[in-house]
Amino acid sequence: MTILEGLLLGVLQGLTEFLPISSSGHLALAEYLFGVESPGVSFEVFVHFGTALAVIVFFRKRIWAIVVAVVRWIVRKEYERRDARLAWYLLLGTVPAAVLGYLLADRVAAAFERPVLVSALLIVTGFILWATRNLPEGTGGGATSGRALLIGLAQAAAILPGISRSGATIAAGLRLKLRRAEAAEFAFLLSVPIILGATAASFIEMSVVGGVDAALAAVNATAAMASGSLPGPLPTPVPTSAIVAGTVAAFVCAIPAISVLLRAVTIGKLHRFAYYCWVVGAVGVIAFLVRG
């Protein structure tokens, strides 16, 4: 992978991670339509960290208030603090996606191999967004345990490539009568633990599997030399420069993407992204059916 390729994939990840058009769907379609090869676990870990860092920076004051409230709750037993309760709701909302992601990992991975399905799910995302059209401003009240769990279930559905995480969670919040700003903020804050958790899990897997693979490669190379034959080509690691370029690009592009989506939600225009999802999804379905 070159620096330019890393940069372009980082831009794609940063824009589509938070705009309600499904980053996983776009990456899966790009792989099939343009022959883009999977960049590997190490690259994906760092670009996802870049997008999570963008949310942390964008909502830094809110997140800091939540952290302080949790510490005070633990130390001083201040159970009624609003921000401490929000931390609980975010944790509760993360559970469905974490559980389903763990249990259905193989099936979700298989879904990436079915571009027609990915395209069809992009069309479904369009209908999810369109369903928010003409919804009145919610009555507010903030998150509750019930609301957090239902929004978490919407986030769990977005483990499928083609279903937008931000679109599904914000739409669920609006349907549950959260105010537009509340629904958007909760959806973005909810993305932090799931993205960081997935990133940490991938990093651990990368470290463990990478260590095993390196050991096996060394054994195979030694055996090949001992037998007088040359070992086969080893996988080419992603250059550090490409990883850095992709991570920075993902972070930089995610910030304006967050701003754009927040603006669209607060003025009641989330449904406008449906047109894009329908067009891309329909083109994908037709193209892949024709190709067979």
RAJO-V294752 format. One record per residue. N is the residue number from 1. RES is the residue in three letters. PHI is phi in degrees with one decimal (999 if undefined). OMEGA is omega in whole degrees, 0 to 359 (NA if undefined). NEAR is the number of other C-alpha atoms within 10 Angstrom. Layout:
N & RES & PHI & OMEGA & NEAR
N & RES & PHI & OMEGA & NEAR
This chain:
1 & MET & 999 & 178 & 15
2 & THR & -88.6 & 177 & 14
3 & ILE & -62.4 & 180 & 17
4 & LEU & -62.8 & 179 & 13
5 & GLU & -63.7 & 177 & 16
6 & GLY & -62.6 & 180 & 27
7 & LEU & -63.9 & 182 & 21
8 & LEU & -66.1 & 178 & 17
9 & LEU & -66.7 & 177 & 25
10 & GLY & -66.0 & 177 & 32
11 & VAL & -62.9 & 179 & 23
12 & LEU & -60.3 & 180 & 19
13 & GLN & -65.2 & 183 & 28
14 & GLY & -63.4 & 181 & 31
15 & LEU & -75.6 & 188 & 24
16 & THR & -86.4 & 179 & 23
17 & GLU & -65.1 & 185 & 26
18 & PHE & -113.2 & 170 & 29
19 & LEU & -65.5 & 188 & 23
20 & PRO & -78.1 & 183 & 29
21 & ILE & -129.7 & 173 & 28
22 & SER & 66.8 & 177 & 29
23 & SER & -67.4 & 181 & 22
24 & SER & -64.4 & 178 & 22
25 & GLY & -64.3 & 180 & 25
26 & HIS & -65.8 & 180 & 21
27 & LEU & -66.7 & 179 & 21
28 & ALA & -65.9 & 180 & 22
29 & LEU & -69.8 & 179 & 26
30 & ALA & -62.4 & 180 & 16
31 & GLU & -62.5 & 183 & 16
32 & TYR & -83.9 & 185 & 16
33 & LEU & -75.8 & 187 & 13
34 & PHE & -114.9 & 178 & 8
35 & GLY & 69.8 & 179 & 9
36 & VAL & -74.9 & 180 & 14
37 & GLU & -82.6 & 177 & 12
38 & SER & -58.9 & 184 & 12
39 & PRO & -73.9 & 180 & 15
40 & GLY & 100.8 & 186 & 11
41 & VAL & -62.9 & 184 & 15
42 & SER & -60.6 & 179 & 19
43 & PHE & -65.8 & 182 & 23
44 & GLU & -62.8 & 179 & 21
45 & VAL & -59.3 & 186 & 21
46 & PHE & -75.2 & 179 & 21
47 & VAL & -70.1 & 175 & 27
48 & HIS & -66.8 & 175 & 23
49 & PHE & -62.5 & 178 & 22
50 & GLY & -60.6 & 180 & 25
51 & THR & -70.8 & 177 & 30
52 & ALA & -64.5 & 179 & 26
53 & LEU & -63.1 & 178 & 22
54 & ALA & -63.1 & 178 & 23
55 & VAL & -64.7 & 180 & 20
56 & ILE & -61.7 & 179 & 17
57 & VAL & -67.9 & 183 & 14
58 & PHE & -64.8 & 182 & 17
59 & PHE & -107.6 & 188 & 14
60 & ARG & -58.8 & 181 & 13
61 & LYS & -66.8 & 180 & 11
62 & ARG & -66.7 & 181 & 14
63 & ILE & -66.8 & 178 & 18
64 & TRP & -62.9 & 178 & 13
65 & ALA & -62.7 & 179 & 14
66 & ILE & -66.4 & 180 & 20
67 & VAL & -61.6 & 180 & 15
68 & VAL & -62.1 & 181 & 13
69 & ALA & -63.5 & 180 & 23
70 & VAL & -65.3 & 178 & 22
71 & VAL & -61.1 & 179 & 14
72 & ARG & -65.2 & 178 & 15
73 & TRP & -63.8 & 181 & 17
74 & ILE & -72.1 & 186 & 12
75 & VAL & -81.0 & 187 & 9
76 & ARG & -104.6 & 181 & 10
77 & LYS & 60.4 & 177 & 11
78 & GLU & -87.1 & 190 & 14
79 & TYR & -71.7 & 188 & 14
80 & GLU & -94.0 & 181 & 10
81 & ARG & -66.6 & 184 & 14
82 & ARG & -60.7 & 182 & 14
83 & ASP & -69.8 & 177 & 20
84 & ALA & -67.9 & 177 & 21
85 & ARG & -64.6 & 179 & 19
86 & LEU & -62.7 & 177 & 21
87 & ALA & -60.5 & 178 & 18
88 & TRP & -64.2 & 180 & 16
89 & TYR & -64.8 & 178 & 21
90 & LEU & -66.2 & 177 & 25
91 & LEU & -63.9 & 179 & 17
92 & LEU & -62.6 & 181 & 20
93 & GLY & -69.3 & 180 & 29
94 & THR & -81.0 & 187 & 24
95 & VAL & -58.0 & 183 & 18
96 & PRO & -57.7 & 180 & 20
97 & ALA & -66.6 & 180 & 19
98 & ALA & -64.4 & 182 & 18
99 & VAL & -68.1 & 181 & 12
100 & LEU & -66.6 & 178 & 15
101 & GLY & -61.2 & 179 & 19
102 & TYR & -73.9 & 184 & 12
103 & LEU & -73.7 & 187 & 11
104 & LEU & -111.2 & 185 & 13
105 & ALA & -56.2 & 183 & 13
106 & ASP & -66.9 & 180 & 10
107 & ARG & -68.3 & 178 & 11
108 & VAL & -65.5 & 178 & 16
109 & ALA & -60.7 & 179 & 13
110 & ALA & -66.9 & 180 & 11
111 & ALA & -63.0 & 178 & 17
112 & PHE & -65.6 & 180 & 21
113 & GLU & -86.6 & 182 & 15
114 & ARG & -119.1 & 185 & 15
115 & PRO & -62.2 & 177 & 25
116 & VAL & -64.6 & 178 & 22
117 & LEU & -63.7 & 179 & 20
118 & VAL & -59.3 & 180 & 26
119 & SER & -63.6 & 179 & 30
120 & ALA & -63.7 & 179 & 23
121 & LEU & -70.3 & 173 & 24
122 & LEU & -64.0 & 176 & 31
123 & ILE & -64.0 & 176 & 26
124 & VAL & -60.4 & 176 & 19
125 & THR & -57.1 & 178 & 27
126 & GLY & -58.3 & 179 & 28
127 & PHE & -69.6 & 176 & 17
128 & ILE & -61.4 & 179 & 21
129 & LEU & -68.7 & 182 & 26
130 & TRP & -64.2 & 180 & 18
131 & ALA & -66.9 & 178 & 15
132 & THR & -86.3 & 182 & 21
133 & ARG & -63.8 & 176 & 14
134 & ASN & 68.1 & 174 & 10
135 & LEU & -68.8 & 178 & 13
136 & PRO & -72.6 & 176 & 13
137 & GLU & -59.2 & 183 & 15
138 & GLY & -69.0 & 180 & 17
139 & THR & -79.2 & 176 & 12
140 & GLY & 84.3 & 181 & 15
141 & GLY & 99.4 & 178 & 10
142 & GLY & 75.3 & 182 & 17
143 & ALA & -73.2 & 171 & 21
144 & THR & -131.8 & 179 & 15
145 & SER & -61.2 & 180 & 15
146 & GLY & -64.0 & 179 & 13
147 & ARG & -63.3 & 181 & 20
148 & ALA & -61.4 & 181 & 27
149 & LEU & -67.0 & 180 & 20
150 & LEU & -67.3 & 177 & 19
151 & ILE & -65.9 & 176 & 30
152 & GLY & -63.8 & 176 & 28
153 & LEU & -65.3 & 176 & 20
154 & ALA & -64.4 & 178 & 25
155 & GLN & -66.3 & 179 & 30
156 & ALA & -63.3 & 179 & 23
157 & ALA & -62.5 & 184 & 18
158 & ALA & -80.2 & 172 & 23
159 & ILE & -71.9 & 175 & 21
160 & LEU & -77.2 & 179 & 24
161 & PRO & -65.1 & 182 & 29
162 & GLY & 112.7 & 175 & 31
163 & ILE & -92.8 & 183 & 31
164 & SER & -75.4 & 178 & 33
165 & ARG & -65.6 & 181 & 29
166 & SER & -64.8 & 180 & 26
167 & GLY & -64.0 & 182 & 30
168 & ALA & -66.3 & 183 & 24
169 & THR & -70.9 & 179 & 29
170 & ILE & -67.7 & 178 & 31
171 & ALA & -60.2 & 178 & 29
172 & ALA & -63.8 & 179 & 25
173 & GLY & -62.5 & 179 & 29
174 & LEU & -66.7 & 178 & 24
175 & ARG & -65.9 & 179 & 18
176 & LEU & -86.3 & 174 & 19
177 & LYS & 69.5 & 168 & 20
178 & LEU & -70.2 & 172 & 23
179 & ARG & -63.2 & 185 & 21
180 & ARG & -56.2 & 180 & 25
181 & ALA & -64.4 & 179 & 21
182 & GLU & -65.1 & 181 & 19
183 & ALA & -62.7 & 181 & 27
184 & ALA & -67.4 & 181 & 26
185 & GLU & -62.3 & 181 & 16
186 & PHE & -63.7 & 180 & 22
187 & ALA & -63.2 & 180 & 27
188 & PHE & -69.1 & 179 & 21
189 & LEU & -64.0 & 179 & 19
190 & LEU & -66.7 & 180 & 24
191 & SER & -72.1 & 186 & 23
192 & VAL & -63.7 & 182 & 21
193 & PRO & -64.6 & 182 & 17
194 & ILE & -72.7 & 179 & 20
195 & ILE & -69.8 & 179 & 17
196 & LEU & -65.9 & 179 & 17
197 & GLY & -64.4 & 179 & 15
198 & ALA & -65.2 & 178 & 18
199 & THR & -64.6 & 179 & 21
200 & ALA & -62.8 & 180 & 14
201 & ALA & -62.8 & 179 & 13
202 & SER & -66.0 & 180 & 17
203 & PHE & -65.2 & 179 & 18
204 & ILE & -64.9 & 179 & 12
205 & GLU & -62.3 & 179 & 14
206 & MET & -61.6 & 182 & 17
207 & SER & -68.1 & 182 & 13
208 & VAL & -69.4 & 182 & 12
209 & VAL & -65.6 & 179 & 12
210 & GLY & -61.8 & 178 & 15
211 & GLY & -65.9 & 178 & 12
212 & VAL & -65.7 & 180 & 12
213 & ASP & -60.9 & 180 & 13
214 & ALA & -63.5 & 179 & 13
215 & ALA & -65.6 & 179 & 12
216 & LEU & -63.3 & 179 & 12
217 & ALA & -63.3 & 179 & 16
218 & ALA & -64.6 & 178 & 13
219 & VAL & -63.6 & 181 & 12
220 & ASN & -62.3 & 180 & 15
221 & ALA & -64.6 & 179 & 17
222 & THR & -64.1 & 179 & 14
223 & ALA & -64.0 & 180 & 14
224 & ALA & -65.2 & 180 & 14
225 & MET & -66.6 & 180 & 12
226 & ALA & -66.4 & 181 & 10
227 & SER & -87.3 & 178 & 9
228 & GLY & 85.2 & 179 & 9
229 & SER & -106.3 & 180 & 10
230 & LEU & -91.5 & 178 & 13
231 & PRO & -70.5 & 178 & 14
232 & GLY & -69.2 & 180 & 10
233 & PRO & -63.8 & 178 & 6
234 & LEU & -91.3 & 179 & 9
235 & PRO & -58.2 & 180 & 7
236 & THR & -85.4 & 181 & 7
237 & PRO & -69.8 & 178 & 11
238 & VAL & -72.2 & 180 & 17
239 & PRO & -60.2 & 179 & 13
240 & THR & -58.4 & 180 & 15
241 & SER & -61.5 & 179 & 15
242 & ALA & -70.1 & 178 & 21
243 & ILE & -64.6 & 179 & 26
244 & VAL & -62.6 & 180 & 19
245 & ALA & -61.8 & 180 & 21
246 & GLY & -66.0 & 181 & 30
247 & THR & -65.7 & 179 & 28
248 & VAL & -64.3 & 180 & 22
249 & ALA & -63.0 & 179 & 24
250 & ALA & -62.5 & 180 & 32
251 & PHE & -64.3 & 183 & 25
252 & VAL & -64.1 & 183 & 19
253 & CYS & -77.0 & 181 & 22
254 & ALA & -70.1 & 182 & 29
255 & ILE & -59.5 & 178 & 19
256 & PRO & -65.2 & 177 & 17
257 & ALA & -62.8 & 177 & 19
258 & ILE & -62.6 & 180 & 22
259 & SER & -61.7 & 181 & 13
260 & VAL & -62.6 & 182 & 13
261 & LEU & -68.2 & 177 & 19
262 & LEU & -59.3 & 179 & 22
263 & ARG & -63.6 & 181 & 16
264 & ALA & -63.0 & 181 & 17
265 & VAL & -69.7 & 185 & 20
266 & THR & -66.0 & 178 & 16
267 & ILE & -99.3 & 176 & 11
268 & GLY & 73.8 & 183 & 17
269 & LYS & -117.7 & 180 & 17
270 & LEU & -59.9 & 184 & 23
271 & HIS & -64.3 & 182 & 21
272 & ARG & -64.8 & 177 & 15
273 & PHE & -69.8 & 180 & 20
274 & ALA & -62.4 & 182 & 22
275 & TYR & -59.6 & 180 & 15
276 & TYR & -62.6 & 181 & 15
277 & CYS & -62.1 & 180 & 27
278 & TRP & -65.2 & 182 & 21
279 & VAL & -64.5 & 182 & 14
280 & VAL & -64.4 & 180 & 18
281 & GLY & -64.2 & 180 & 28
282 & ALA & -65.5 & 178 & 16
283 & VAL & -61.1 & 180 & 15
284 & GLY & -64.5 & 180 & 23
285 & VAL & -59.6 & 181 & 20
286 & ILE & -63.5 & 183 & 13
287 & ALA & -61.8 & 184 & 15
288 & PHE & -77.3 & 175 & 17
289 & LEU & -67.9 & 179 & 11
290 & VAL & -66.6 & 179 & 8
291 & ARG & -69.2 & 180 & 7
292 & GLY & 75.0 & NA & 7
